[in-house]
Structures are given as structure tokens and as C-alpha cells.
Amino acid sequence: MVNHSERIQNLVAKDTSHVQLSTSKLVEKSLKRGEGRLTETGALRAETGKYTGRSPKDRFIVEDGVSKDKVDWGEVNQPISETVFDNLFTKVIDYLGEKEEVFVFNGYAGADERTRLNLSVVTEFSWHSMFARTMFIRPETKEEALGMDPQFTIVSAPTFKADPETDGTKSEAFVIVSLEKGIILIGGTEYAGEMKKSIFSIMNYLLPEQDVMSMHCSANVGENKDVALFFGLSGTGKTTLSADAQRELIGDDEHGWNENGVFNIEGGCYAKTVNLSPEKEPEIFKAIKFGSVLENVVLDEDGNPDYDDGSLTENTRAAYPLDHIDNARIPSVAGHPNTIIFLTADAFGVLPPISKLTRDQAMYHFLSGFTSKLAGTERGITTPQPVFSTCFGSPFLPLSAKTYADMLGGLIDKHNVDVYLVNTGWSGGEYGVGKRMDLKYTRSMVRRAISGELALNAFEEDSVFGLSIPSSVAGVPKEILNPRNTWVSEEAYDEKANELKKSFIENFKKFGAESEDIAKEGGFTL
């Protein structure tokens, strides 16, 4: 029988000089080991090889006495046996034991001390340890970190390649979560985001059991203590819109909502950097300095990042500590939300740039979690494709969708929260015909929604989706508010809008008969 805790402790104890290293030491190590380059702005740039994003088909949860009857098993939460996990764990620990250096970071997930998770990250790469130090919450002192008893440990060996035939995986890469052992085993992939999202999945498992809502959203707060949440999938503007110079940033991606309000799960931000510019996203642009990590960003010969160059991947990333944002809120906790924004990047060009949702519509769109996949992002895709990710975070939800939806619905009712659907996608036609919504207009609409000004407006109902569209928004051209008016042909708009509506309806069938009332009240029935 494998003693997992003892094997990890022995590995770490072999050389404690690489435990809880400072940022400067980790940068120094990373450069010396040839893991990355220092950019002109002071950030550390690393490349992640063939894996430039998460590998969801290689993610598993160990089916054991703890997980068997709790996890919502399926394509997202794939089961794997304890035997397979134990065998791979032993191989990975032996593999890391042969390395001259192994790096350890101890920290927390969750700014709320009552429900925070003690975690340890044991990594093969120095820059991965720096990523962990950047993204998770750091203990105030090294003594605090060294005295920590971790509840979950990430063991990451990127250069260890699994053999699917003998190791029971689907490829050379694997991310295996053992809820019973409190271990996340990662191998075969250098993409650092796997560590961040694995811990988020753990929090999505643990927090609901403590009556705390876990959420894939960004959050900020105004000077009047008005809190706003931004739900959305990658590329919808979640990080961009929450980084607002007029408001304090609570966090950009993962949050909890308890009886006292909202708290950040992380200690850093993980922003997409493709086409990043100081004009459109000044807060993020300035945050990328010493202490930050760039993933797969192309550099010129002088070390200047070229954020417009997506030759390595469109999924270029920057990880930076929360305090790199000038107006970050630290500790990253605040009161109850006044406003929730559901973000979508509709490449069909048929959803309004902003609409106010009823409670039933909010539940429908939360469960749907819609955005678009663009032509050219994957082989074989020549037209925009609808993408539905339950609760705006399906890949990270180990429990049933109903668990999270019921909790959010109850909190919206209890705190009388206004909910809006905001389309940051296309207007005047679908992708390739219309153009992307101007960010300055989106910011203006969002700010007026958060201030409460928009709720006082007159609204009109659109003819396809039943959404309430404001008749006017200060600073925004009136003609773009109803997308039907922006198309050259209203008939073409109606055809495309009904096509998307049918996709919504088809997707929602997966929730079964118990969700038919939500579909009906949410306005999406044939």
C-alpha cells in the first residue's frame, strides 16, 4: 500500500533549500535553468511546448469512497481507478526524486480565513513554482508557510510522459485529482494553468459543502461598496471589464459568496494577452512587470513582448499578483453583490449589447453559459459555433449543475441582485461581416448597469429571445442597442437569431424534465 503523504514529505525533505523561495530567487533559478527569458518590462517569459492550454480530455477524478456518490460523473469528470492513480503517483515521485532540484510553494486558496484551503505545490520547474506563488495567496511569513499542514498537494512533473497502454491514461499528459488523498497529480504538460484550475475545481467541491457559493467570475467594488460580479468564459471580457480604474478589483476569475459577502479564491490574476494594448487595457498592461509570468508571448530580440503575435498560440497569458493592479482590494473581500453581469461574445451578432434579465432568465442563462467559438480557432471550423459551458465553468464543476444554480438563485433572491446579459461580441452581422462591439461602449453600459442608472430606464422586449433591451444608454449610440436594427437585412437577422435560439433549446435538453420550467419561464421554448 502506498503511503502518499510520507512519499511527498520524503521528496521535499531531501532538499529543503528550494522550499518557499522568493520571487527574485525563482526568477534567478528559472533563468539559470534555461526555463525562460526576462522581458524588457521585468516579467519572466516561458514557453509551454505543445500544450498551450488545458487538456480537458486528460483530466480525471479518482473514483473512491469519497467521490463515488458525490461527483457528477461524465465527459467532464472522468473516473479513474485508485490503482491507476497509485501506480502513476509512485512513478512520478520516483521521477522527481531523481531530479537535482524540486521546488515547493505553500499557500492558500480563499481570502476568507474560515473556509480557505491550505495547499502545497511541488513542482519540477522553477517557473511553475513562481506561477503558484503569483496565483495563490501567499502566507505573510516564511515561518507561517513552513508550518503549514496542507489539505491538498499538487505534484507536477511536466517532463514525465505517461504511457497510455501501461499507465491507463488517454495520452502522455494527465491531471488526476484524488479527493480522498488530497492530491492533484499532473504530468506530461507544461501549461501552468492546469495547476490553477485544478485548485479551483477542488474549491468548487469543498465550498458548497460549507454553504458557500463558488463562482467562475471576476469581481470589483465601488466607493459606495457596490459589488459587481462578472461571469463569462474565456475571451468574453471578464478580466478586462473588472479591471476598472474607477473601482477596486477584488479578483479576476474565481470567487466565493458566503453569508458575509464575496471573497477572492486567488492571490493573482491570469489574463489573456492576445492584442493587449495600453490604450484598451491600461491596468493589465501596467501590471506585467517584475514578479509576473508571461506564457507563450513572443518576444523580440530586445525582450519586448509582441502581444499581437499569436504564432505560438492565441491563448497567450500573463499571471501577475493582485497587488500589481493599482486599485486592487487587499484583503480581497467585500460585501454582497448589487449587480451580476453575464458576459457572452456572440459571434452570430444577434444578442443585444446589454439586456436586463428576470430571475428566471438569469437561471436559464447561468445554466446555459453561452459564448461562441470562432472560425479558425480549431481545424475544420469555418463558421462561428455556439459553445455552452454550464454555470460559465463546466470544466471545473465536480458537483451537479443544479447544486450551483440553486445556490445562486437563492442568493439573487435574498439580496435582490440585478442581473444583466452583456454581449461583447459582434454587431451588425455575424463574425466576418459585422464588427466587434466597441469596448468603450461596453464599459459605458456596464458602468451604468452597476450604478443602478440603467435599471431606471425604459425597456423594450426583443422579438426572438424575450430579452429586455434598454431604450437608451447615455454615451452609447441608440441604433446599436437592438441588434436587429444593425443588420442590413432584418430577415437575415431573424434567420440567424432563430438559429441560435434553437441551439440554446437543444443544449438545455441535457438538464432533463426537472429544468423544463426554467426553460419555459426563461423564454426559450419553440
Stockholm file with secondary structure:
# STOCKHOLM 1.0

chainA/1-526         MVNHSERIQNLVAKDTSHVQLSTSKLVEKSLKRGEGRLTETGALRAETGKYTGRSPKDRFIVEDGVSKDKVDWGEVNQPISETVFDNLFTKVIDYLGEKEEVFVFNGYAGADERTRLNLSVVTEFSWHSMFARTMFIRPETKEEALGMDPQFTIVSAPTFKADPETDGTKSEAFVIVSLEKGIILIGGTEYAGEMKKSIFSIMNYLLPEQDVMSMHCSANVGENKDVALFFGLSGTGKTTLSADAQRELIGDDEHGWNENGVFNIEGGCYAKTVNLSPEKEPEIFKAIKFGSVLENVVLDEDGNPDYDDGSLTENTRAAYPLDHIDNARIPSVAGHPNTIIFLTADAFGVLPPISKLTRDQAMYHFLSGFTSKLAGTERGITTPQPVFSTCFGSPFLPLSAKTYADMLGGLIDKHNVDVYLVNTGWSGGEYGVGKRMDLKYTRSMVRRAISGELALNAFEEDSVFGLSIPSSVAGVPKEILNPRNTWVSEEAYDEKANELKKSFIENFKKFGAESEDIAKEGGFTL
#=GR chainA/1-526 SS CCCHHHHHHHHHHTCGGGBSCCHHHHHHHHHHTTSCEECTTSCEEECCTTCCSCCGGGEEEECSTTTTTTSCCSSSSEEECHHHHHHHHHHHHHHHHTSSCCEEEEEEECSSTTTCEEEEEEESSHHHHHHHHHHSBCCSSHHHHHTCCCSEEEEEETTCCCCHHHHCCSSSCEEEEETTTTEEEEESCCCTHHHHHHHHHHHHHHTGGGTCEEEEEEEEECTTCCEEEEECCTTSSHHHHHCCTTSEEEESSEEEEETTEEEESCSEEEEECTTCCTTTCHHHHHHCSTTCEEESCEECTTSCEETTCCSSCSCCEEEEEGGGSTTBCSSCEECCEEEEEEEECCTTSCSCSEEEECHHHHHHHHHHCEEEECTTSSTTCCSCEEEECGGGCGGGCCSCHHHHHHHHHHHHHHHTCEEEEEECSEESSSTTTSEECCHHHHHHHHHHHHHTTGGGSCEEECTTTCCEEESCBTTBCGGGTSGGGGSSCHHHHHHHHHHHHHHHHHHHGGGCGGGHHHHHHTTCCC
#=GC SS_cons         CCCHHHHHHHHHHTCGGGBSCCHHHHHHHHHHTTSCEECTTSCEEECCTTCCSCCGGGEEEECSTTTTTTSCCSSSSEEECHHHHHHHHHHHHHHHHTSSCCEEEEEEECSSTTTCEEEEEEESSHHHHHHHHHHSBCCSSHHHHHTCCCSEEEEEETTCCCCHHHHCCSSSCEEEEETTTTEEEEESCCCTHHHHHHHHHHHHHHTGGGTCEEEEEEEEECTTCCEEEEECCTTSSHHHHHCCTTSEEEESSEEEEETTEEEESCSEEEEECTTCCTTTCHHHHHHCSTTCEEESCEECTTSCEETTCCSSCSCCEEEEEGGGSTTBCSSCEECCEEEEEEEECCTTSCSCSEEEECHHHHHHHHHHCEEEECTTSSTTCCSCEEEECGGGCGGGCCSCHHHHHHHHHHHHHHHTCEEEEEECSEESSSTTTSEECCHHHHHHHHHHHHHTTGGGSCEEECTTTCCEEESCBTTBCGGGTSGGGGSSCHHHHHHHHHHHHHHHHHHHGGGCGGGHHHHHHTTCCC
//
